[in-house]
Amino acid sequence: MKHQYFIINKPYQTLSQFSSVAGKKTLKDFFSLQKNIYPVGRLDEDSEGLLLLTNDPLINERLLNPIYAHAREYLVQVEGNISPVALLQLEKGISIRVNGQPYTTKPCNVTQLKEMPDIWERIPPIRERQNIPTSWIKMILHEGKNRQVRKMTAAAGFPVLRLIRIRIADIEIGKLQPGEIKELSKNTINKKLFGIRGE
């Protein structure tokens, strides 16, 4: 069986699966691929951005096994003017709940962005609330607990309004727009995920 590799920009309010769910949009609404190609990991329905699809089981093992700790980069819009204290809390590690148990997140890289990043408009757009400012931050994590970024910023007092994944290891979303797909070669996957250079 030939292994294939794709990256997509998962639209907002879309489930990270091809199987149908009543009243919900799924990947099947945007992409037509062989039945044995599935997403590696997931993005929440209300998150957007980079998702990798493949029929290569090795990729699943390497990307989802926490021992490999690859980078995941997100652009995050939060409610309120985020404080230096909150940024430091997020960077150093903050207490959240995972599977009902307390968990302290691993140190990560957090940067406040001075202006809105150059990205696509969300459909539907964020509901603007008069007199309540928002902030954009960039977060680079090396772990991926369920809804981790949302739980982290909420614990710091700044709930997520918009969450976009833009990078997995060295694979970047680039100019890919919501609902678009791009095929990658095995050499590219080996180089960008595992640091293995092809011939």
PAMARDO-888835 format. One line per field, with one value per residue: residue in one letter; residue number from 0; x, y, z of N, C-alpha, C, O, CB in turn. Coordinates in steps of 0.1 Angstrom, whole numbers, plus 5000, padded with zeros to 4 digits. Last residue first. Glycine has a CB too. Layout:
! PAMARDO-888835
rest	c(A, ...) $
nr	c(NUM, ...) $
neast	c(X, ...) $
nnorth	c(Y, ...) $
nup	c(Z, ...) $
caeast	c(X, ...) $
canorth	c(Y, ...) $
caup	c(Z, ...) $
ceast	c(X, ...) $
cnorth	c(Y, ...) $
cup	c(Z, ...) $
oeast	c(X, ...) $
onorth	c(Y, ...) $
oup	c(Z, ...) $
cbeast	c(X, ...) $
cbnorth	c(Y, ...) $
cbup	c(Z, ...) $
END
This chain:
! PAMARDO-888835
rest	c(E, G, R, I, G, F, L, K, K, N, I, T, N, K, S, L, E, K, I, E, G, P, Q, L, K, G, I, E, I, D, A, I, R, I, R, I, L, R, L, V, P, F, G, A, A, A, T, M, K, R, V, Q, R, N, K, G, E, H, L, I, M, K, I, W, S, T, P, I, N, Q, R, E, R, I, P, P, I, R, E, W, I, D, P, M, E, K, L, Q, T, V, N, C, P, K, T, T, Y, P, Q, G, N, V, R, I, S, I, G, K, E, L, Q, L, L, A, V, P, S, I, N, G, E, V, Q, V, L, Y, E, R, A, H, A, Y, I, P, N, L, L, R, E, N, I, L, P, D, N, T, L, L, L, L, G, E, S, D, E, D, L, R, G, V, P, Y, I, N, K, Q, L, S, F, F, D, K, L, T, K, K, G, A, V, S, S, F, Q, S, L, T, Q, Y, P, K, N, I, I, F, Y, Q, H, K, M) $
nr	c(198, 197, 196, 195, 194, 193, 192, 191, 190, 189, 188, 187, 186, 185, 184, 183, 182, 181, 180, 179, 178, 177, 176, 175, 174, 173, 172, 171, 170, 169, 168, 167, 166, 165, 164, 163, 162, 161, 160, 159, 158, 157, 156, 155, 154, 153, 152, 151, 150, 149, 148, 147, 146, 145, 144, 143, 142, 141, 140, 139, 138, 137, 136, 135, 134, 133, 132, 131, 130, 129, 128, 127, 126, 125, 124, 123, 122, 121, 120, 119, 118, 117, 116, 115, 114, 113, 112, 111, 110, 109, 108, 107, 106, 105, 104, 103, 102, 101, 100, 99, 98, 97, 96, 95, 94, 93, 92, 91, 90, 89, 88, 87, 86, 85, 84, 83, 82, 81, 80, 79, 78, 77, 76, 75, 74, 73, 72, 71, 70, 69, 68, 67, 66, 65, 64, 63, 62, 61, 60, 59, 58, 57, 56, 55, 54, 53, 52, 51, 50, 49, 48, 47, 46, 45, 44, 43, 42, 41, 40, 39, 38, 37, 36, 35, 34, 33, 32, 31, 30, 29, 28, 27, 26, 25, 24, 23, 22, 21, 20, 19, 18, 17, 16, 15, 14, 13, 12, 11, 10, 9, 8, 7, 6, 5, 4, 3, 2, 1, 0) $
neast	c(5174, 5162, 5168, 5149, 5134, 5108, 5092, 5106, 5117, 5095, 5079, 5095, 5095, 5068, 5052, 5019, 4991, 4968, 4936, 4912, 4896, 4912, 4943, 4978, 5002, 5014, 5014, 5044, 5063, 5080, 5056, 5030, 5014, 4990, 4958, 4940, 4912, 4894, 4890, 4897, 4899, 4920, 4929, 4944, 4925, 4922, 4947, 4944, 4922, 4930, 4952, 4939, 4921, 4940, 4975, 5002, 5034, 5049, 5038, 5037, 5015, 5010, 4980, 4961, 4932, 4905, 4883, 4851, 4836, 4814, 4825, 4820, 4823, 4842, 4823, 4816, 4847, 4875, 4899, 4933, 4960, 4983, 4974, 4970, 4999, 5017, 5014, 5033, 5043, 5055, 5065, 5063, 5065, 5035, 5009, 4997, 4966, 4940, 4916, 4898, 4914, 4930, 4929, 4958, 4982, 5010, 5041, 5055, 5038, 5015, 5027, 5035, 5010, 5000, 5018, 5012, 4978, 4957, 4928, 4902, 4901, 4925, 4936, 4965, 4982, 5005, 5024, 5041, 5069, 5070, 5075, 5080, 5064, 5037, 5026, 5017, 5037, 5044, 5020, 5012, 5033, 5029, 5007, 4996, 4977, 4968, 4968, 4971, 4960, 4959, 4927, 4907, 4881, 4857, 4863, 4898, 4918, 4938, 4958, 4956, 4928, 4932, 4925, 4910, 4894, 4908, 4888, 4877, 4867, 4844, 4828, 4845, 4851, 4818, 4793, 4763, 4738, 4751, 4781, 4801, 4837, 4860, 4870, 4870, 4842, 4840, 4842, 4866, 4885, 4918, 4938, 4959, 4983, 4989, 5004, 5003, 5018, 5006, 5008) $
nnorth	c(5111, 5129, 5133, 5135, 5149, 5142, 5162, 5170, 5146, 5130, 5147, 5148, 5121, 5118, 5149, 5161, 5179, 5200, 5218, 5240, 5248, 5279, 5280, 5281, 5293, 5276, 5256, 5236, 5213, 5207, 5202, 5220, 5251, 5264, 5264, 5287, 5300, 5325, 5330, 5317, 5337, 5343, 5332, 5310, 5291, 5298, 5290, 5261, 5253, 5259, 5241, 5215, 5197, 5170, 5177, 5176, 5193, 5215, 5246, 5279, 5306, 5340, 5360, 5389, 5401, 5425, 5444, 5455, 5474, 5451, 5423, 5405, 5372, 5363, 5352, 5318, 5324, 5345, 5355, 5344, 5365, 5380, 5388, 5420, 5430, 5421, 5391, 5375, 5342, 5314, 5281, 5261, 5235, 5215, 5219, 5199, 5187, 5169, 5149, 5147, 5146, 5173, 5207, 5227, 5250, 5258, 5270, 5291, 5303, 5310, 5328, 5348, 5357, 5367, 5388, 5405, 5399, 5407, 5422, 5400, 5368, 5358, 5340, 5324, 5302, 5275, 5247, 5221, 5199, 5166, 5144, 5117, 5107, 5107, 5098, 5110, 5109, 5082, 5069, 5081, 5074, 5046, 5043, 5062, 5076, 5110, 5144, 5170, 5203, 5237, 5253, 5258, 5248, 5236, 5209, 5204, 5183, 5154, 5126, 5125, 5115, 5090, 5069, 5049, 5059, 5087, 5118, 5149, 5175, 5187, 5169, 5153, 5165, 5177, 5195, 5181, 5169, 5137, 5129, 5107, 5104, 5119, 5144, 5168, 5189, 5224, 5250, 5262, 5239, 5229, 5227, 5198, 5177, 5143, 5114, 5079, 5048, 5022, 4988) $
nup	c(5000, 5029, 5064, 5092, 5110, 5114, 5101, 5079, 5067, 5063, 5047, 5025, 5017, 5010, 5002, 5007, 4994, 5009, 5009, 5025, 5045, 5049, 5030, 5033, 5036, 5064, 5083, 5085, 5101, 5122, 5146, 5132, 5132, 5138, 5151, 5167, 5184, 5201, 5227, 5259, 5289, 5312, 5336, 5336, 5330, 5303, 5292, 5297, 5283, 5257, 5255, 5259, 5249, 5261, 5257, 5243, 5243, 5238, 5224, 5219, 5212, 5209, 5214, 5214, 5232, 5235, 5256, 5258, 5246, 5231, 5216, 5186, 5179, 5152, 5122, 5112, 5098, 5103, 5078, 5079, 5092, 5105, 5140, 5155, 5174, 5191, 5209, 5235, 5236, 5252, 5254, 5285, 5309, 5313, 5336, 5361, 5370, 5388, 5369, 5348, 5326, 5339, 5348, 5355, 5365, 5344, 5335, 5325, 5306, 5322, 5340, 5322, 5313, 5338, 5342, 5321, 5309, 5282, 5282, 5269, 5256, 5230, 5203, 5193, 5173, 5181, 5175, 5189, 5187, 5202, 5220, 5222, 5242, 5235, 5204, 5181, 5162, 5160, 5154, 5130, 5114, 5112, 5096, 5070, 5058, 5070, 5077, 5101, 5103, 5112, 5118, 5148, 5171, 5176, 5176, 5181, 5162, 5166, 5153, 5119, 5100, 5074, 5048, 5037, 5016, 4999, 5000, 4998, 5020, 5032, 5044, 5058, 5082, 5090, 5108, 5122, 5120, 5128, 5114, 5095, 5094, 5094, 5118, 5135, 5127, 5126, 5134, 5110, 5089, 5087, 5062, 5059, 5044, 5038, 5024, 5019, 5009, 4991, 5000) $
caeast	c(5185, 5161, 5170, 5156, 5147, 5117, 5087, 5100, 5126, 5107, 5074, 5091, 5107, 5074, 5059, 5033, 4998, 4980, 4944, 4922, 4890, 4902, 4931, 4966, 4991, 5017, 5002, 5037, 5053, 5085, 5070, 5033, 5026, 4997, 4971, 4944, 4924, 4898, 4880, 4900, 4893, 4918, 4919, 4951, 4931, 4911, 4944, 4955, 4922, 4918, 4954, 4949, 4917, 4927, 4964, 4989, 5025, 5055, 5037, 5044, 5020, 5015, 4993, 4966, 4947, 4911, 4894, 4859, 4843, 4818, 4818, 4827, 4813, 4842, 4834, 4812, 4832, 4867, 4887, 4920, 4953, 4978, 4982, 4963, 4987, 5014, 5015, 5022, 5046, 5044, 5069, 5061, 5069, 5050, 5014, 5005, 4978, 4949, 4927, 4893, 4906, 4930, 4924, 4945, 4974, 4998, 5033, 5062, 5051, 5014, 5021, 5045, 5019, 4994, 5017, 5025, 4988, 4964, 4942, 4908, 4893, 4919, 4929, 4954, 4978, 4991, 5024, 5028, 5063, 5072, 5074, 5087, 5079, 5043, 5034, 5008, 5031, 5054, 5028, 5003, 5031, 5041, 5005, 5008, 4974, 4977, 4960, 4978, 4957, 4967, 4941, 4909, 4895, 4857, 4853, 4884, 4915, 4926, 4954, 4966, 4936, 4926, 4933, 4919, 4887, 4906, 4901, 4873, 4877, 4854, 4822, 4839, 4861, 4830, 4802, 4777, 4739, 4739, 4774, 4791, 4824, 4852, 4867, 4882, 4848, 4842, 4830, 4859, 4876, 4904, 4934, 4947, 4980, 4983, 5004, 5001, 5015, 5013, 5000) $
canorth	c(5110, 5120, 5138, 5126, 5154, 5134, 5156, 5180, 5158, 5125, 5142, 5161, 5128, 5111, 5137, 5162, 5166, 5200, 5206, 5236, 5239, 5270, 5286, 5272, 5301, 5285, 5257, 5248, 5214, 5217, 5200, 5207, 5243, 5268, 5257, 5283, 5291, 5319, 5334, 5317, 5326, 5349, 5343, 5322, 5290, 5300, 5304, 5269, 5251, 5265, 5256, 5220, 5211, 5174, 5172, 5179, 5183, 5202, 5235, 5267, 5295, 5328, 5354, 5377, 5400, 5411, 5443, 5444, 5478, 5465, 5428, 5416, 5382, 5364, 5360, 5332, 5324, 5333, 5358, 5345, 5353, 5381, 5382, 5408, 5433, 5435, 5397, 5384, 5355, 5322, 5294, 5263, 5249, 5216, 5218, 5211, 5185, 5181, 5150, 5149, 5134, 5164, 5194, 5225, 5239, 5262, 5258, 5283, 5298, 5301, 5316, 5341, 5352, 5355, 5377, 5399, 5405, 5397, 5426, 5408, 5379, 5357, 5352, 5323, 5315, 5281, 5261, 5224, 5212, 5175, 5158, 5124, 5106, 5119, 5093, 5110, 5122, 5092, 5065, 5081, 5088, 5051, 5041, 5056, 5062, 5100, 5132, 5161, 5189, 5226, 5252, 5259, 5252, 5251, 5214, 5205, 5197, 5161, 5135, 5122, 5125, 5095, 5080, 5045, 5056, 5073, 5111, 5136, 5167, 5195, 5180, 5148, 5166, 5169, 5194, 5186, 5183, 5145, 5131, 5117, 5098, 5117, 5130, 5162, 5178, 5211, 5243, 5263, 5251, 5225, 5238, 5206, 5187, 5155, 5124, 5092, 5058, 5034, 5000) $
caup	c(4991, 5018, 5050, 5083, 5108, 5121, 5113, 5087, 5070, 5071, 5061, 5032, 5020, 5022, 4999, 5010, 4996, 5002, 5012, 5014, 5035, 5054, 5035, 5031, 5030, 5053, 5075, 5088, 5091, 5112, 5143, 5139, 5130, 5125, 5150, 5154, 5185, 5188, 5218, 5245, 5281, 5299, 5337, 5338, 5343, 5312, 5293, 5303, 5298, 5263, 5254, 5268, 5251, 5256, 5264, 5237, 5248, 5234, 5234, 5214, 5222, 5202, 5218, 5206, 5230, 5233, 5246, 5263, 5258, 5233, 5228, 5193, 5184, 5166, 5129, 5115, 5095, 5107, 5087, 5073, 5090, 5092, 5129, 5150, 5165, 5193, 5196, 5232, 5232, 5250, 5249, 5270, 5304, 5311, 5323, 5359, 5362, 5386, 5379, 5362, 5330, 5328, 5351, 5348, 5369, 5351, 5338, 5335, 5302, 5310, 5345, 5329, 5304, 5331, 5352, 5322, 5318, 5289, 5280, 5279, 5260, 5243, 5207, 5203, 5175, 5180, 5176, 5183, 5189, 5191, 5224, 5212, 5245, 5242, 5215, 5193, 5165, 5163, 5166, 5142, 5117, 5119, 5110, 5075, 5060, 5063, 5073, 5092, 5107, 5107, 5114, 5133, 5168, 5176, 5166, 5186, 5166, 5163, 5163, 5130, 5107, 5086, 5052, 5047, 5029, 5001, 5000, 4992, 5014, 5025, 5038, 5045, 5071, 5092, 5096, 5123, 5123, 5124, 5127, 5096, 5097, 5082, 5114, 5130, 5135, 5118, 5136, 5123, 5092, 5092, 5071, 5056, 5054, 5034, 5035, 5014, 5020, 4991, 5000) $
ceast	c(5185, 5173, 5169, 5156, 5156, 5132, 5098, 5095, 5119, 5115, 5086, 5087, 5105, 5087, 5065, 5040, 5013, 4987, 4957, 4931, 4899, 4896, 4921, 4954, 4978, 5005, 5004, 5024, 5044, 5075, 5075, 5047, 5026, 5010, 4978, 4957, 4927, 4911, 4882, 4888, 4896, 4913, 4916, 4942, 4939, 4916, 4932, 4951, 4933, 4918, 4942, 4951, 4927, 4923, 4951, 4978, 5011, 5047, 5044, 5045, 5026, 5020, 4997, 4979, 4950, 4926, 4897, 4870, 4851, 4825, 4823, 4818, 4820, 4831, 4832, 4823, 4825, 4853, 4880, 4910, 4939, 4972, 4976, 4972, 4982, 5001, 5010, 5024, 5034, 5048, 5056, 5066, 5068, 5053, 5029, 5012, 4984, 4962, 4935, 4903, 4902, 4924, 4924, 4940, 4961, 4989, 5022, 5054, 5057, 5027, 5020, 5039, 5030, 5003, 5011, 5025, 5001, 4976, 4951, 4923, 4901, 4911, 4922, 4949, 4965, 4991, 5010, 5026, 5050, 5065, 5077, 5085, 5086, 5058, 5041, 5015, 5023, 5048, 5037, 5011, 5022, 5040, 5017, 5008, 4986, 4971, 4970, 4969, 4964, 4963, 4946, 4924, 4897, 4871, 4854, 4876, 4901, 4927, 4941, 4963, 4945, 4934, 4925, 4928, 4898, 4901, 4897, 4886, 4873, 4864, 4831, 4832, 4855, 4839, 4814, 4784, 4752, 4740, 4763, 4785, 4813, 4839, 4860, 4880, 4860, 4848, 4829, 4846, 4870, 4896, 4919, 4946, 4967, 4982, 4998, 5000, 5014, 5009, 5009) $
cnorth	c(5121, 5120, 5127, 5131, 5144, 5139, 5149, 5175, 5167, 5137, 5138, 5157, 5141, 5117, 5130, 5149, 5169, 5186, 5206, 5225, 5235, 5261, 5276, 5279, 5293, 5293, 5267, 5249, 5226, 5218, 5211, 5203, 5231, 5260, 5260, 5276, 5285, 5312, 5327, 5321, 5328, 5338, 5349, 5334, 5303, 5300, 5307, 5284, 5260, 5264, 5263, 5236, 5218, 5189, 5177, 5172, 5186, 5190, 5223, 5257, 5284, 5318, 5343, 5373, 5388, 5412, 5428, 5441, 5466, 5467, 5441, 5420, 5393, 5375, 5359, 5339, 5314, 5335, 5345, 5349, 5355, 5367, 5382, 5402, 5420, 5438, 5411, 5391, 5363, 5336, 5302, 5277, 5250, 5231, 5220, 5210, 5198, 5178, 5163, 5150, 5135, 5151, 5185, 5211, 5238, 5250, 5262, 5270, 5288, 5295, 5305, 5328, 5343, 5349, 5365, 5387, 5398, 5403, 5417, 5412, 5387, 5369, 5350, 5337, 5316, 5296, 5266, 5239, 5213, 5188, 5168, 5139, 5114, 5118, 5105, 5104, 5121, 5105, 5076, 5079, 5089, 5066, 5046, 5055, 5054, 5086, 5122, 5148, 5181, 5212, 5239, 5255, 5251, 5256, 5229, 5212, 5197, 5175, 5142, 5132, 5119, 5106, 5087, 5057, 5052, 5070, 5096, 5128, 5153, 5187, 5189, 5159, 5162, 5171, 5185, 5186, 5189, 5160, 5141, 5117, 5109, 5111, 5130, 5147, 5172, 5201, 5231, 5255, 5250, 5238, 5235, 5217, 5194, 5164, 5137, 5102, 5072, 5043, 5012) $
cup	c(4981, 5010, 5040, 5069, 5099, 5119, 5121, 5101, 5081, 5076, 5069, 5046, 5028, 5026, 5012, 5006, 4998, 5004, 5004, 5019, 5024, 5043, 5041, 5038, 5028, 5049, 5063, 5078, 5094, 5100, 5134, 5136, 5138, 5123, 5137, 5155, 5172, 5189, 5204, 5237, 5266, 5290, 5323, 5339, 5347, 5326, 5302, 5303, 5304, 5278, 5260, 5267, 5260, 5260, 5258, 5245, 5242, 5240, 5228, 5225, 5214, 5213, 5209, 5212, 5222, 5231, 5245, 5253, 5265, 5246, 5232, 5205, 5192, 5170, 5144, 5123, 5104, 5102, 5090, 5083, 5083, 5088, 5116, 5139, 5160, 5184, 5197, 5218, 5229, 5247, 5246, 5267, 5289, 5306, 5323, 5345, 5359, 5378, 5377, 5373, 5344, 5333, 5338, 5353, 5362, 5354, 5347, 5338, 5312, 5306, 5333, 5335, 5310, 5321, 5346, 5331, 5317, 5297, 5288, 5275, 5271, 5247, 5220, 5206, 5183, 5181, 5173, 5186, 5182, 5193, 5213, 5213, 5234, 5244, 5223, 5205, 5178, 5168, 5170, 5155, 5130, 5123, 5118, 5090, 5065, 5065, 5066, 5089, 5096, 5112, 5110, 5131, 5153, 5174, 5165, 5175, 5171, 5167, 5159, 5141, 5118, 5092, 5063, 5052, 5040, 5015, 5001, 4991, 5009, 5016, 5029, 5037, 5057, 5081, 5100, 5110, 5125, 5129, 5124, 5110, 5100, 5083, 5101, 5126, 5128, 5127, 5127, 5123, 5106, 5095, 5075, 5066, 5050, 5046, 5030, 5026, 5014, 5002, 5000) $
oeast	c(5194, 5182, 5176, 5146, 5168, 5141, 5099, 5094, 5126, 5120, 5087, 5091, 5112, 5090, 5065, 5033, 5019, 4988, 4957, 4932, 4895, 4890, 4923, 4955, 4969, 4998, 4997, 5024, 5038, 5079, 5074, 5050, 5021, 5016, 4972, 4967, 4919, 4920, 4872, 4876, 4898, 4920, 4910, 4946, 4939, 4912, 4932, 4953, 4931, 4915, 4944, 4951, 4923, 4923, 4951, 4971, 5009, 5053, 5046, 5053, 5020, 5028, 4988, 4988, 4943, 4931, 4893, 4867, 4856, 4820, 4835, 4806, 4825, 4831, 4821, 4831, 4828, 4847, 4878, 4911, 4935, 4979, 4963, 4977, 4988, 4995, 5000, 5035, 5025, 5056, 5048, 5069, 5070, 5045, 5035, 5019, 4978, 4967, 4936, 4900, 4902, 4929, 4919, 4947, 4953, 4989, 5024, 5060, 5062, 5028, 5022, 5046, 5034, 5004, 5016, 5032, 5002, 4983, 4951, 4928, 4906, 4913, 4914, 4956, 4956, 4999, 5003, 5027, 5047, 5055, 5085, 5094, 5098, 5064, 5049, 5010, 5022, 5054, 5038, 5010, 5025, 5044, 5016, 5008, 4987, 4962, 4978, 4964, 4963, 4963, 4939, 4932, 4890, 4873, 4853, 4881, 4892, 4936, 4933, 4965, 4941, 4946, 4913, 4938, 4894, 4904, 4886, 4894, 4865, 4869, 4827, 4831, 4860, 4836, 4819, 4782, 4754, 4743, 4765, 4784, 4816, 4830, 4854, 4887, 4860, 4858, 4819, 4840, 4869, 4900, 4910, 4952, 4965, 4982, 5002, 4996, 5022, 4997, 5018) $
onorth	c(5122, 5128, 5117, 5135, 5145, 5133, 5149, 5182, 5171, 5137, 5142, 5164, 5143, 5118, 5137, 5138, 5177, 5182, 5211, 5223, 5228, 5267, 5264, 5283, 5298, 5299, 5265, 5243, 5227, 5224, 5223, 5201, 5231, 5261, 5258, 5282, 5278, 5317, 5323, 5317, 5339, 5331, 5360, 5346, 5307, 5308, 5318, 5290, 5266, 5274, 5273, 5242, 5227, 5192, 5187, 5163, 5197, 5180, 5221, 5259, 5279, 5322, 5337, 5381, 5378, 5423, 5420, 5436, 5468, 5461, 5443, 5422, 5390, 5385, 5356, 5332, 5302, 5346, 5336, 5348, 5366, 5359, 5384, 5408, 5409, 5448, 5414, 5396, 5358, 5342, 5297, 5285, 5240, 5237, 5227, 5200, 5208, 5167, 5168, 5152, 5125, 5145, 5190, 5204, 5248, 5240, 5269, 5260, 5278, 5283, 5294, 5317, 5333, 5337, 5354, 5377, 5386, 5412, 5418, 5406, 5381, 5380, 5341, 5346, 5309, 5302, 5262, 5244, 5208, 5189, 5177, 5147, 5118, 5129, 5111, 5106, 5131, 5112, 5080, 5086, 5098, 5070, 5049, 5065, 5042, 5084, 5126, 5143, 5183, 5210, 5230, 5254, 5244, 5268, 5235, 5218, 5191, 5180, 5138, 5144, 5110, 5107, 5091, 5054, 5053, 5077, 5092, 5130, 5147, 5192, 5197, 5157, 5166, 5179, 5186, 5176, 5201, 5162, 5151, 5107, 5118, 5113, 5140, 5139, 5171, 5203, 5227, 5254, 5240, 5246, 5237, 5217, 5197, 5160, 5142, 5097, 5076, 5046, 5014) $
oup	c(4973, 5012, 5042, 5063, 5100, 5124, 5133, 5110, 5090, 5087, 5081, 5056, 5038, 5038, 5022, 5007, 4991, 5016, 4993, 5031, 5015, 5034, 5038, 5050, 5022, 5057, 5053, 5068, 5105, 5090, 5137, 5124, 5150, 5112, 5126, 5160, 5166, 5196, 5197, 5240, 5261, 5283, 5323, 5341, 5358, 5335, 5308, 5314, 5315, 5284, 5267, 5277, 5267, 5271, 5251, 5240, 5238, 5243, 5216, 5235, 5205, 5222, 5203, 5215, 5222, 5227, 5253, 5242, 5276, 5257, 5235, 5204, 5203, 5163, 5149, 5129, 5103, 5103, 5082, 5095, 5083, 5083, 5115, 5130, 5162, 5187, 5204, 5216, 5223, 5254, 5239, 5275, 5282, 5300, 5332, 5343, 5356, 5380, 5365, 5385, 5352, 5342, 5328, 5361, 5362, 5347, 5357, 5342, 5308, 5303, 5336, 5335, 5305, 5320, 5348, 5329, 5314, 5291, 5300, 5266, 5281, 5241, 5221, 5210, 5180, 5188, 5163, 5197, 5172, 5201, 5215, 5208, 5236, 5247, 5217, 5216, 5185, 5176, 5182, 5165, 5138, 5133, 5130, 5097, 5065, 5073, 5058, 5099, 5084, 5124, 5105, 5140, 5146, 5176, 5154, 5166, 5164, 5174, 5151, 5140, 5124, 5089, 5062, 5059, 5052, 5024, 5004, 4981, 5017, 5007, 5021, 5025, 5047, 5072, 5111, 5102, 5129, 5141, 5118, 5117, 5107, 5075, 5097, 5132, 5115, 5133, 5121, 5112, 5112, 5104, 5068, 5077, 5038, 5057, 5019, 5037, 5006, 5004, 5008) $
cbeast	c(5186, 5149, 5183, 5149, 5155, 5116, 5076, 5089, 5129, 5115, 5064, 5080, 5115, 5076, 5071, 5036, 4996, 4990, 4936, 4930, 4878, 4891, 4924, 4969, 4996, 5022, 4991, 5046, 5044, 5099, 5073, 5022, 5039, 5001, 4970, 4945, 4921, 4899, 4879, 4904, 4878, 4932, 4924, 4962, 4940, 4900, 4941, 4968, 4924, 4906, 4956, 4963, 4903, 4916, 4965, 4989, 5025, 5070, 5023, 5058, 5008, 5026, 4992, 4967, 4954, 4904, 4906, 4851, 4834, 4806, 4820, 4829, 4802, 4855, 4834, 4798, 4830, 4868, 4878, 4916, 4952, 4990, 4985, 4949, 4991, 5025, 5008, 5019, 5055, 5035, 5078, 5047, 5084, 5056, 5007, 5016, 4974, 4952, 4936, 4884, 4915, 4945, 4910, 4947, 4971, 4990, 5041, 5063, 5061, 5008, 5006, 5051, 5026, 4980, 5008, 5036, 4983, 4970, 4945, 4909, 4880, 4929, 4920, 4958, 4976, 4983, 5034, 5016, 5072, 5068, 5083, 5082, 5084, 5036, 5044, 4996, 5023, 5063, 5036, 4992, 5025, 5054, 5003, 5021, 4968, 4991, 4948, 4991, 4942, 4981, 4949, 4906, 4905, 4851, 4839, 4884, 4919, 4914, 4965, 4981, 4927, 4923, 4935, 4928, 4878, 4919, 4910, 4866, 4889, 4862, 4815, 4830, 4873, 4826, 4807, 4784, 4731, 4726, 4784, 4780, 4824, 4861, 4859, 4894, 4837, 4850, 4818, 4856, 4865, 4906, 4935, 4934, 4991, 4968, 5019, 4988, 5026, 5012, 4991) $
cbnorth	c(5096, 5122, 5147, 5112, 5156, 5120, 5146, 5187, 5166, 5116, 5131, 5168, 5132, 5096, 5140, 5165, 5157, 5212, 5193, 5249, 5245, 5277, 5294, 5258, 5307, 5277, 5263, 5260, 5201, 5214, 5185, 5196, 5251, 5283, 5241, 5295, 5280, 5330, 5349, 5303, 5326, 5355, 5353, 5324, 5278, 5289, 5309, 5267, 5237, 5258, 5260, 5214, 5212, 5164, 5176, 5174, 5182, 5201, 5232, 5271, 5291, 5331, 5350, 5381, 5399, 5404, 5451, 5431, 5484, 5474, 5418, 5428, 5375, 5368, 5374, 5333, 5321, 5331, 5368, 5331, 5345, 5385, 5367, 5411, 5442, 5444, 5389, 5394, 5355, 5322, 5293, 5261, 5252, 5206, 5229, 5213, 5178, 5187, 5138, 5138, 5122, 5162, 5194, 5225, 5239, 5273, 5247, 5290, 5310, 5308, 5319, 5349, 5364, 5360, 5382, 5409, 5406, 5386, 5441, 5402, 5374, 5353, 5357, 5316, 5323, 5275, 5268, 5216, 5223, 5169, 5161, 5120, 5092, 5120, 5082, 5101, 5127, 5094, 5052, 5071, 5095, 5049, 5027, 5065, 5055, 5100, 5136, 5157, 5186, 5229, 5257, 5273, 5244, 5256, 5210, 5214, 5207, 5154, 5146, 5122, 5136, 5084, 5090, 5034, 5044, 5065, 5115, 5137, 5166, 5203, 5189, 5136, 5158, 5154, 5208, 5178, 5185, 5139, 5137, 5114, 5087, 5109, 5123, 5164, 5167, 5214, 5252, 5278, 5252, 5216, 5252, 5197, 5197, 5153, 5126, 5093, 5058, 5041, 5000) $
cbup	c(4984, 5010, 5049, 5084, 5121, 5116, 5110, 5080, 5058, 5062, 5059, 5025, 5007, 5019, 4989, 5025, 4984, 5006, 5010, 5011, 5030, 5063, 5024, 5038, 5016, 5041, 5084, 5086, 5090, 5107, 5138, 5135, 5133, 5126, 5152, 5144, 5196, 5176, 5216, 5240, 5283, 5294, 5346, 5328, 5345, 5310, 5278, 5294, 5302, 5257, 5239, 5265, 5257, 5261, 5279, 5223, 5263, 5238, 5237, 5208, 5230, 5192, 5233, 5191, 5244, 5221, 5251, 5265, 5269, 5232, 5240, 5183, 5192, 5172, 5125, 5122, 5079, 5122, 5080, 5067, 5103, 5081, 5133, 5144, 5153, 5189, 5185, 5243, 5219, 5263, 5237, 5266, 5308, 5301, 5314, 5370, 5348, 5400, 5378, 5365, 5328, 5323, 5357, 5333, 5385, 5343, 5344, 5348, 5301, 5298, 5350, 5341, 5296, 5325, 5364, 5326, 5332, 5280, 5284, 5292, 5266, 5254, 5196, 5216, 5161, 5192, 5166, 5190, 5184, 5177, 5236, 5198, 5245, 5255, 5211, 5189, 5154, 5151, 5163, 5141, 5105, 5110, 5113, 5071, 5047, 5070, 5063, 5097, 5107, 5109, 5125, 5128, 5175, 5188, 5170, 5199, 5155, 5171, 5167, 5126, 5113, 5097, 5040, 5042, 5028, 4998, 5011, 4979, 5023, 5035, 5048, 5048, 5074, 5094, 5092, 5134, 5136, 5130, 5138, 5086, 5108, 5072, 5125, 5139, 5137, 5105, 5133, 5126, 5081, 5105, 5065, 5057, 5057, 5029, 5039, 5006, 5031, 4977, 5012) $
END
